[in-house]
Each structure stands twice: as C-alpha cells, then as structure tokens.
C-alpha cells in the first residue's frame, strides 16, 4: 500500500524517457516549457524516492489505528458512517496523507498552505 497516487515514479520516469527519445533522439529542440515539465517530473520522482518509504510506513501505521487495510477500505468505512465517532482522528489521518502527497508532488504549495494556516 503506497501513500501516493498515479502516476507512479516509474510511470513518470517512463514518460520523461519517452519524451527524450522522441525529441532529442530525433534531433528536435524541446521547448523551454516541455523541458521544465520534464524537470518537474524528475523532481517528483526524486522526492518520492527520498520521502516515499518513510511516508509509506507512517501511512500504514495511520491506517492500522483504524483497522483498515488500505485507503479504499478507509473510504468505505467513512461512507458507511462506521467512523463517525472518530471524526477528528479521521480528519487528521486524511490531512496527514494530503501533506505527505504534497511534500512529494508540490512542496511549494504545501509551504504556502502552511504559511496561510
């Protein structure tokens, strides 16, 4: 059970590789925009490789406190009302998961969000 959504790090790397092979390998000059997108994708992969293992452990621990197997199980229990009496705990679990995702996907957004909180 991984704390991050699609695309996976492997999928991001594959997309950058395909872009490089399709562009540079054929003598095309990439636009600055496309180069920046590729650089951002690689930065996401780098952060996921660095932060992901620890985040995965914390995510499993958080889910374990609710006795759920994964995010889908948690969502089903929330929808069914089984966790209504633990609203504050559920909210903190969800917010912790969102923070972890943002730390990988876009840490600058997380920093701006925390500054305004």
PyMOL CGO cylinders between C-alpha atoms (Angstrom):
from pymol import cmd
from pymol.cgo import CYLINDER

trace = [
    CYLINDER, 0.00, 0.00, 0.00, 1.59, 3.18, -1.21, 0.3, 1, 1, 1, 1, 1, 1,
    CYLINDER, 1.59, 3.18, -1.21, 0.69, 6.63, 0.03, 0.3, 1, 1, 1, 1, 1, 1,
    CYLINDER, 0.69, 6.63, 0.03, 0.98, 8.21, -3.43, 0.3, 1, 1, 1, 1, 1, 1,
    CYLINDER, 0.98, 8.21, -3.43, -1.45, 8.22, -6.29, 0.3, 1, 1, 1, 1, 1, 1,
    CYLINDER, -1.45, 8.22, -6.29, -0.87, 7.76, -10.00, 0.3, 1, 1, 1, 1, 1, 1,
    CYLINDER, -0.87, 7.76, -10.00, 1.26, 8.39, -11.85, 0.3, 1, 1, 1, 1, 1, 1,
    CYLINDER, 1.26, 8.39, -11.85, 3.88, 6.31, -10.10, 0.3, 1, 1, 1, 1, 1, 1,
    CYLINDER, 3.88, 6.31, -10.10, 7.55, 7.22, -10.04, 0.3, 1, 1, 1, 1, 1, 1,
    CYLINDER, 7.55, 7.22, -10.04, 8.16, 4.53, -12.66, 0.3, 1, 1, 1, 1, 1, 1,
    CYLINDER, 8.16, 4.53, -12.66, 5.46, 5.99, -14.92, 0.3, 1, 1, 1, 1, 1, 1,
    CYLINDER, 5.46, 5.99, -14.92, 6.93, 9.48, -14.58, 0.3, 1, 1, 1, 1, 1, 1,
    CYLINDER, 6.93, 9.48, -14.58, 10.40, 8.20, -15.46, 0.3, 1, 1, 1, 1, 1, 1,
    CYLINDER, 10.40, 8.20, -15.46, 9.00, 6.33, -18.46, 0.3, 1, 1, 1, 1, 1, 1,
    CYLINDER, 9.00, 6.33, -18.46, 7.25, 9.48, -19.71, 0.3, 1, 1, 1, 1, 1, 1,
    CYLINDER, 7.25, 9.48, -19.71, 10.44, 11.55, -19.46, 0.3, 1, 1, 1, 1, 1, 1,
    CYLINDER, 10.44, 11.55, -19.46, 12.46, 8.82, -21.15, 0.3, 1, 1, 1, 1, 1, 1,
    CYLINDER, 12.46, 8.82, -21.15, 9.94, 8.57, -23.99, 0.3, 1, 1, 1, 1, 1, 1,
    CYLINDER, 9.94, 8.57, -23.99, 9.93, 12.35, -24.37, 0.3, 1, 1, 1, 1, 1, 1,
    CYLINDER, 9.93, 12.35, -24.37, 13.73, 12.41, -24.53, 0.3, 1, 1, 1, 1, 1, 1,
    CYLINDER, 13.73, 12.41, -24.53, 13.83, 9.56, -27.02, 0.3, 1, 1, 1, 1, 1, 1,
    CYLINDER, 13.83, 9.56, -27.02, 11.14, 11.12, -29.18, 0.3, 1, 1, 1, 1, 1, 1,
    CYLINDER, 11.14, 11.12, -29.18, 12.65, 14.59, -29.15, 0.3, 1, 1, 1, 1, 1, 1,
    CYLINDER, 12.65, 14.59, -29.15, 16.39, 14.74, -28.66, 0.3, 1, 1, 1, 1, 1, 1,
    CYLINDER, 16.39, 14.74, -28.66, 16.99, 11.38, -30.30, 0.3, 1, 1, 1, 1, 1, 1,
    CYLINDER, 16.99, 11.38, -30.30, 15.28, 12.66, -33.46, 0.3, 1, 1, 1, 1, 1, 1,
    CYLINDER, 15.28, 12.66, -33.46, 17.11, 15.98, -33.48, 0.3, 1, 1, 1, 1, 1, 1,
    CYLINDER, 17.11, 15.98, -33.48, 14.21, 18.07, -32.22, 0.3, 1, 1, 1, 1, 1, 1,
    CYLINDER, 14.21, 18.07, -32.22, 14.78, 21.01, -29.90, 0.3, 1, 1, 1, 1, 1, 1,
    CYLINDER, 14.78, 21.01, -29.90, 12.39, 20.87, -26.97, 0.3, 1, 1, 1, 1, 1, 1,
    CYLINDER, 12.39, 20.87, -26.97, 10.53, 23.97, -25.89, 0.3, 1, 1, 1, 1, 1, 1,
    CYLINDER, 10.53, 23.97, -25.89, 11.56, 25.53, -22.58, 0.3, 1, 1, 1, 1, 1, 1,
    CYLINDER, 11.56, 25.53, -22.58, 8.08, 24.69, -21.28, 0.3, 1, 1, 1, 1, 1, 1,
    CYLINDER, 8.08, 24.69, -21.28, 8.41, 20.98, -22.07, 0.3, 1, 1, 1, 1, 1, 1,
    CYLINDER, 8.41, 20.98, -22.07, 11.90, 20.90, -20.60, 0.3, 1, 1, 1, 1, 1, 1,
    CYLINDER, 11.90, 20.90, -20.60, 10.55, 22.46, -17.38, 0.3, 1, 1, 1, 1, 1, 1,
    CYLINDER, 10.55, 22.46, -17.38, 7.72, 19.89, -17.24, 0.3, 1, 1, 1, 1, 1, 1,
    CYLINDER, 7.72, 19.89, -17.24, 10.25, 17.08, -17.61, 0.3, 1, 1, 1, 1, 1, 1,
    CYLINDER, 10.25, 17.08, -17.61, 12.45, 18.60, -14.89, 0.3, 1, 1, 1, 1, 1, 1,
    CYLINDER, 12.45, 18.60, -14.89, 9.44, 18.87, -12.57, 0.3, 1, 1, 1, 1, 1, 1,
    CYLINDER, 9.44, 18.87, -12.57, 8.56, 15.24, -13.22, 0.3, 1, 1, 1, 1, 1, 1,
    CYLINDER, 8.56, 15.24, -13.22, 12.09, 14.17, -12.34, 0.3, 1, 1, 1, 1, 1, 1,
    CYLINDER, 12.09, 14.17, -12.34, 11.96, 16.28, -9.16, 0.3, 1, 1, 1, 1, 1, 1,
    CYLINDER, 11.96, 16.28, -9.16, 8.75, 14.49, -8.15, 0.3, 1, 1, 1, 1, 1, 1,
    CYLINDER, 8.75, 14.49, -8.15, 10.43, 11.13, -8.69, 0.3, 1, 1, 1, 1, 1, 1,
    CYLINDER, 10.43, 11.13, -8.69, 13.43, 12.25, -6.66, 0.3, 1, 1, 1, 1, 1, 1,
    CYLINDER, 13.43, 12.25, -6.66, 11.23, 13.36, -3.75, 0.3, 1, 1, 1, 1, 1, 1,
    CYLINDER, 11.23, 13.36, -3.75, 9.17, 10.17, -3.89, 0.3, 1, 1, 1, 1, 1, 1,
    CYLINDER, 9.17, 10.17, -3.89, 12.29, 8.03, -3.78, 0.3, 1, 1, 1, 1, 1, 1,
    CYLINDER, 12.29, 8.03, -3.78, 13.63, 10.06, -0.88, 0.3, 1, 1, 1, 1, 1, 1,
    CYLINDER, 13.63, 10.06, -0.88, 10.46, 10.54, 1.18, 0.3, 1, 1, 1, 1, 1, 1,
    CYLINDER, 10.46, 10.54, 1.18, 8.21, 7.73, -0.02, 0.3, 1, 1, 1, 1, 1, 1,
    CYLINDER, 8.21, 7.73, -0.02, 9.49, 4.80, 2.06, 0.3, 1, 1, 1, 1, 1, 1,
    CYLINDER, 9.49, 4.80, 2.06, 9.11, 6.66, 5.36, 0.3, 1, 1, 1, 1, 1, 1,
    CYLINDER, 9.11, 6.66, 5.36, 5.77, 8.07, 4.27, 0.3, 1, 1, 1, 1, 1, 1,
    CYLINDER, 5.77, 8.07, 4.27, 4.56, 4.57, 3.39, 0.3, 1, 1, 1, 1, 1, 1,
    CYLINDER, 4.56, 4.57, 3.39, 5.42, 3.33, 6.89, 0.3, 1, 1, 1, 1, 1, 1,
    CYLINDER, 5.42, 3.33, 6.89, 3.59, 6.25, 8.51, 0.3, 1, 1, 1, 1, 1, 1,
    CYLINDER, 3.59, 6.25, 8.51, 0.60, 5.73, 6.20, 0.3, 1, 1, 1, 1, 1, 1,
    CYLINDER, 0.60, 5.73, 6.20, 0.33, 2.05, 7.12, 0.3, 1, 1, 1, 1, 1, 1,
    CYLINDER, 0.33, 2.05, 7.12, 0.57, 2.96, 10.82, 0.3, 1, 1, 1, 1, 1, 1,
    CYLINDER, 0.57, 2.96, 10.82, -2.19, 5.56, 10.47, 0.3, 1, 1, 1, 1, 1, 1,
    CYLINDER, -2.19, 5.56, 10.47, -4.47, 3.11, 8.66, 0.3, 1, 1, 1, 1, 1, 1,
    CYLINDER, -4.47, 3.11, 8.66, -3.68, 0.44, 11.24, 0.3, 1, 1, 1, 1, 1, 1,
    CYLINDER, -3.68, 0.44, 11.24, -5.07, 2.64, 14.00, 0.3, 1, 1, 1, 1, 1, 1,
    CYLINDER, -5.07, 2.64, 14.00, -8.43, 2.33, 12.29, 0.3, 1, 1, 1, 1, 1, 1,
    CYLINDER, -8.43, 2.33, 12.29, -8.11, -1.35, 11.48, 0.3, 1, 1, 1, 1, 1, 1,
    CYLINDER, -8.11, -1.35, 11.48, -8.37, -0.74, 7.73, 0.3, 1, 1, 1, 1, 1, 1,
    CYLINDER, -8.37, -0.74, 7.73, -6.37, -2.44, 5.02, 0.3, 1, 1, 1, 1, 1, 1,
    CYLINDER, -6.37, -2.44, 5.02, -5.99, 0.47, 2.62, 0.3, 1, 1, 1, 1, 1, 1,
    CYLINDER, -5.99, 0.47, 2.62, -7.39, 3.81, 1.51, 0.3, 1, 1, 1, 1, 1, 1,
    CYLINDER, -7.39, 3.81, 1.51, -10.35, 2.16, -0.24, 0.3, 1, 1, 1, 1, 1, 1,
    CYLINDER, -10.35, 2.16, -0.24, -11.29, 0.36, 2.98, 0.3, 1, 1, 1, 1, 1, 1,
    CYLINDER, -11.29, 0.36, 2.98, -10.99, 3.60, 4.93, 0.3, 1, 1, 1, 1, 1, 1,
    CYLINDER, -10.99, 3.60, 4.93, -13.17, 5.42, 2.40, 0.3, 1, 1, 1, 1, 1, 1,
    CYLINDER, -13.17, 5.42, 2.40, -15.81, 2.68, 2.57, 0.3, 1, 1, 1, 1, 1, 1,
    CYLINDER, -15.81, 2.68, 2.57, -15.93, 2.89, 6.36, 0.3, 1, 1, 1, 1, 1, 1,
    CYLINDER, -15.93, 2.89, 6.36, -16.18, 6.68, 6.25, 0.3, 1, 1, 1, 1, 1, 1,
    CYLINDER, -16.18, 6.68, 6.25, -19.05, 6.47, 3.74, 0.3, 1, 1, 1, 1, 1, 1,
    CYLINDER, -19.05, 6.47, 3.74, -20.86, 3.87, 5.82, 0.3, 1, 1, 1, 1, 1, 1,
    CYLINDER, -20.86, 3.87, 5.82, -20.62, 6.03, 8.95, 0.3, 1, 1, 1, 1, 1, 1,
    CYLINDER, -20.62, 6.03, 8.95, -18.58, 3.45, 10.86, 0.3, 1, 1, 1, 1, 1, 1,
    CYLINDER, -18.58, 3.45, 10.86, -16.01, 6.07, 11.81, 0.3, 1, 1, 1, 1, 1, 1,
    CYLINDER, -16.01, 6.07, 11.81, -18.35, 8.97, 12.59, 0.3, 1, 1, 1, 1, 1, 1,
    CYLINDER, -18.35, 8.97, 12.59, -17.46, 8.78, 16.27, 0.3, 1, 1, 1, 1, 1, 1,
    CYLINDER, -17.46, 8.78, 16.27, -13.78, 9.27, 15.38, 0.3, 1, 1, 1, 1, 1, 1,
    CYLINDER, -13.78, 9.27, 15.38, -14.23, 12.28, 13.10, 0.3, 1, 1, 1, 1, 1, 1,
    CYLINDER, -14.23, 12.28, 13.10, -11.27, 14.27, 14.45, 0.3, 1, 1, 1, 1, 1, 1,
    CYLINDER, -11.27, 14.27, 14.45, -8.93, 11.29, 14.16, 0.3, 1, 1, 1, 1, 1, 1,
    CYLINDER, -8.93, 11.29, 14.16, -10.10, 10.56, 10.61, 0.3, 1, 1, 1, 1, 1, 1,
    CYLINDER, -10.10, 10.56, 10.61, -9.65, 14.20, 9.62, 0.3, 1, 1, 1, 1, 1, 1,
    CYLINDER, -9.65, 14.20, 9.62, -6.08, 14.17, 10.98, 0.3, 1, 1, 1, 1, 1, 1,
    CYLINDER, -6.08, 14.17, 10.98, -5.31, 10.92, 9.10, 0.3, 1, 1, 1, 1, 1, 1,
    CYLINDER, -5.31, 10.92, 9.10, -6.60, 12.38, 5.85, 0.3, 1, 1, 1, 1, 1, 1,
    CYLINDER, -6.60, 12.38, 5.85, -4.78, 15.68, 6.36, 0.3, 1, 1, 1, 1, 1, 1,
    CYLINDER, -4.78, 15.68, 6.36, -1.53, 13.85, 7.17, 0.3, 1, 1, 1, 1, 1, 1,
    CYLINDER, -1.53, 13.85, 7.17, -1.91, 11.86, 3.94, 0.3, 1, 1, 1, 1, 1, 1,
    CYLINDER, -1.91, 11.86, 3.94, -2.53, 15.04, 1.95, 0.3, 1, 1, 1, 1, 1, 1,
    CYLINDER, -2.53, 15.04, 1.95, 0.56, 16.68, 3.48, 0.3, 1, 1, 1, 1, 1, 1,
    CYLINDER, 0.56, 16.68, 3.48, 2.67, 13.65, 2.53, 0.3, 1, 1, 1, 1, 1, 1,
    CYLINDER, 2.67, 13.65, 2.53, 1.35, 13.72, -1.05, 0.3, 1, 1, 1, 1, 1, 1,
    CYLINDER, 1.35, 13.72, -1.05, 2.04, 17.44, -1.35, 0.3, 1, 1, 1, 1, 1, 1,
    CYLINDER, 2.04, 17.44, -1.35, 5.54, 17.04, 0.08, 0.3, 1, 1, 1, 1, 1, 1,
    CYLINDER, 5.54, 17.04, 0.08, 6.25, 14.87, -2.97, 0.3, 1, 1, 1, 1, 1, 1,
    CYLINDER, 6.25, 14.87, -2.97, 4.05, 16.38, -5.67, 0.3, 1, 1, 1, 1, 1, 1,
    CYLINDER, 4.05, 16.38, -5.67, 4.42, 20.08, -4.93, 0.3, 1, 1, 1, 1, 1, 1,
    CYLINDER, 4.42, 20.08, -4.93, 6.16, 21.04, -1.68, 0.3, 1, 1, 1, 1, 1, 1,
    CYLINDER, 6.16, 21.04, -1.68, 5.97, 24.75, -2.56, 0.3, 1, 1, 1, 1, 1, 1,
    CYLINDER, 5.97, 24.75, -2.56, 2.17, 24.55, -2.42, 0.3, 1, 1, 1, 1, 1, 1,
    CYLINDER, 2.17, 24.55, -2.42, 2.39, 22.89, 0.98, 0.3, 1, 1, 1, 1, 1, 1,
    CYLINDER, 2.39, 22.89, 0.98, 4.72, 25.61, 2.24, 0.3, 1, 1, 1, 1, 1, 1,
    CYLINDER, 4.72, 25.61, 2.24, 2.32, 28.33, 1.02, 0.3, 1, 1, 1, 1, 1, 1,
    CYLINDER, 2.32, 28.33, 1.02, -0.61, 26.49, 2.59, 0.3, 1, 1, 1, 1, 1, 1,
    CYLINDER, -0.61, 26.49, 2.59, 1.13, 26.23, 5.96, 0.3, 1, 1, 1, 1, 1, 1,
    CYLINDER, 1.13, 26.23, 5.96, 2.05, 29.92, 5.84, 0.3, 1, 1, 1, 1, 1, 1,
    CYLINDER, 2.05, 29.92, 5.84, -1.62, 30.89, 5.49, 0.3, 1, 1, 1, 1, 1, 1,
    CYLINDER, -1.62, 30.89, 5.49, -2.89, 28.43, 8.10, 0.3, 1, 1, 1, 1, 1, 1,
]
cmd.load_cgo(trace, "trace")
